[in-house]
Amino acid sequence: MNASVFAAAQAISIAGNVSANLLRHQSFMQAAAEQDVQMLVFPELSLTGYERDLAAELAILPDDAILQPLRDLAHELRMTTVVGMPIRLSAGAPVMIGALILRADGSLGVYSKQHLHPGEEVAFAPGHGGSLLDMGMDRVAWAVCADFCHASHAAAAAERGATVYAAGVLITEGGYVPDTTLLQGYAWQHAMTVLMANHGGATGGWESAGRSAIWGPGGSLIAAAPGVGESLVIARRSGDGWAGQVVPL
């Protein structure tokens, strides 16, 4: 069995400062490459912070040049990297919560959040989801936060052949137990590896719980950050099974 290495980037976003956040994302990517990570997933709206009031101003087209440094680095490192950003699919179109898949081959994939939390509709329109990504022996499906609150979303991913369900999220302490119970349940029910990348600190007026985590097929916890702060949460699969690691940044 070929080794697979996935990681959640538990990053802290600076509100509205895309330039600074881009640099921090590059630091995470370099650190992940040192751990041979093949797929790195950042939290929801990681490049802007969870800033609803700034979303319309900061929203980009997915192929905007602002992402080129990250796309180039993902290609150079041969590491598929998923970043969060408000997006419009065309000029003047509604703003959606995007997860942009910067593939290892230099190409771009787009996932837009399908299910909104109450209150998000003031700043965002529901998205359209996106295609699964084939990576070696794995098939990866994407989710952004409230998407996974709908059991049908994970079930649809499994029906499409997903072996990995990767979610960028913002989860507070009060929501952590019910939300992670759902995610762990999907790992068990659908025999998928489930990855959750949470913010490492406060964003948009919300106090994130941190504690990003990865569960293996069957629901066993592979690795989890111990709390808030910045870290890589890594899961490695080899012929001997899964091994987890947390690398503080």
N, C-alpha and C positions, 0 to 999 in steps of 0.2 A: 504494500500500500504506500503510495506517495504521501509525503508529509504535507499537511496543510497548516497554515498559521494565520489566524484571524485576530484582530485586536479592536477594542473599543478605545477611542481617544477621549478620555475624561478631561476636557479642556475648560478653561474659564475664559469667557468672551468679554471683550471690552465693548460697552454699549455703543453701537453705531460706528465704531472705528474699524472699518473694513481693512484698511492698510495694516494696522497693528495686528489684527486677527489673522490676516494672510501670513504675516511673518511667523506668528506663533504656530499656525498650522504647518508651515514648512519645518519648523523645529520638531514638531511631533512626528512628521513624516520621516525626517532623518533618523530620529531616535527609533522609530518603528523599523526602519530598514536595518538598523544594527541588530535587531532581534529577528531578522528574516521574515518579517510580517508580509503577507501577500495581499491582505485586504484590511484596510483601516477605515473605521466608521466614526465620524464625529457626531456630536449631539445636534438636535433640532436647531436650525437657524444659527449654526455655530459661527458663521462669518460676520454676523451682525449683533449677536445676542438676541434673546427673545423680546424684541422691542417692537411691539405692535404699532406704536405711534410713528415709528421711523420707517415702517415697511414700504409704504408707497414711494417714499423718497429714495430708498436704497435699492428697490427692486431692479433686477437686471434681466436681460435676455440670457438664456442659458449659455449661449456661445460668446458672451461678452469677453472682451480682451482682459478684463480685470482678473479672470480666472486662469489666464494663460500660464503664469508662473507655477501655479499648482498643477496644471495639466502637464506641463513640461517636466516637473519634478516627478510626478506619478509615472510618467513614461520612462524617465531616466532610472528611477528606482525599481521599475517593473512592479509597481504596487498599486492596485486598484484602491482609490481613495474616495470616500463619500463625504461630501461637505454640505452644510445647510445654509440656505440663502433664500430670501424672498425673490420670486421670479415672476416674470410675465412671459407668455409664450409668443407674444408679438407686441409691437409698440401700441400703447394705449389699452392693452388687454387687462383683465382683472389680475390683481396680485394674488399669487398662491405661495404656499410654503413648499419650497423645493428641496429635494435631496439630489445633488448633482453627482453623478457617478463618473469620476475621472478614471477611466480604465487604464490598465497597465500598458495597453498598446497605443495609448495616446488619444483614443476616441472618447466620445462623451455620451453618457446616458442621462436621461432626465426622469426623475420620479417626482410627482406632485402629490401632496398629502390629500387623501380622499375624504377623511372624516375630521371635521373641526370640533374642537372643544367649545362649549357654550361661551360666547363672548368673542371668539376669534372671527366671527362673521363680520364684525365691524371693520376689520382690516384685511381680511382674506376671503377669497372664494374657494370652494371645494375644488380639489384637483382631480386628476384623471388616473392616478397610479402610474404604472410604468412596466417595462419589460423585465423579466428575470435575466440574470447574468450567469452564463455558464463559465465556471472556473475549474478546470481540471475535472475531477470526479464530482464536483459539487455544482448545485444550481441554487443561486442566491436570489431570494425575494426581499424586497425592501418594505419598510414601514416607517412612518413618522408619527410618533407619540399617539394621539387619539385613535389612529388607525387600528392599533392592536387592542383597543378596548372593545372592538367588534369581533367576536369569535369568527364571524364569516370571513373576515379579512385573512386571518391565518389559515383558515380552512381552504380558502381559494388558492392561497400560495401552495399549500400541500398538494392540492388537486392538480396544480400545474407542474408538479414534480420538484418543488423546492426541497432541498436538504438543509438549507441555511435560511433563517429568518432574521434579518438585521434591521434594528430599529434605532434611529436617533431620536432622543426624547428630552423632555424637561419634566422631571418627576420630583415633587416635594416630599418632605418627610411624611406628611399625612397620607399621601397616596402611595408610598413606597410598597407597603406590604400587599395591599390589594393588587397593585399593578404588577409587581414581580410574581405574585401568585398566578396571575393570568399567563405571564410569559413562560414561567416554568411549566405550567400546565400544557401550553402549546408544544413545548419540547417533548413532553411525555406523550401527549395525545397523538401528535403527528410525526413523532420520531425525527424531529428536526433539531439541528443546533440552533439555539436562539441567542442572539447577541443584542445587548442593550447598552448604548452609549449615552450617558447622562451628563449634564453640565456639572462642572466641578465647583461651582460657586453661584452666588446670587446673580440673577439676570432678569431684566424686565420687571423688577419688583417682586420676584418670586425667589424664595430660598430653596435652591436645589438640594436634594438629599445626597447627590453624588452616588457612590456605591454602584457604579457601572458593573455589569455582570455578564457572564456567558454560561449558558447551560448546555449540556450535551444531550444528544438524542436519548430519550428516556427520562429527562428532567434532572439529572444529577448536576450539581453546581461545579463548574470547572474552575472558575476564577471570579473574584469580585474585589473591587476597590474597598478598602476598609471604611471610607467616609468621603468627605469632600476633599478638595485639592486636585491638583493635576497629576494624572498618571495614565499609563498604558495598561489595559487589562487584556491579557494575551491568552489565547487558547491554541495549543499545538496538538495536532493529531498525527500519530505515526502508527506503525503496525502494532505497537504496544497499547494503543488507545489514546486517550486525551490526557494532556498535562496542562496546568494553568500557571500563570505567572503575573505578578503585578509589579510594574516598574514605575516608581515615582519620577516625576519630571519637575 
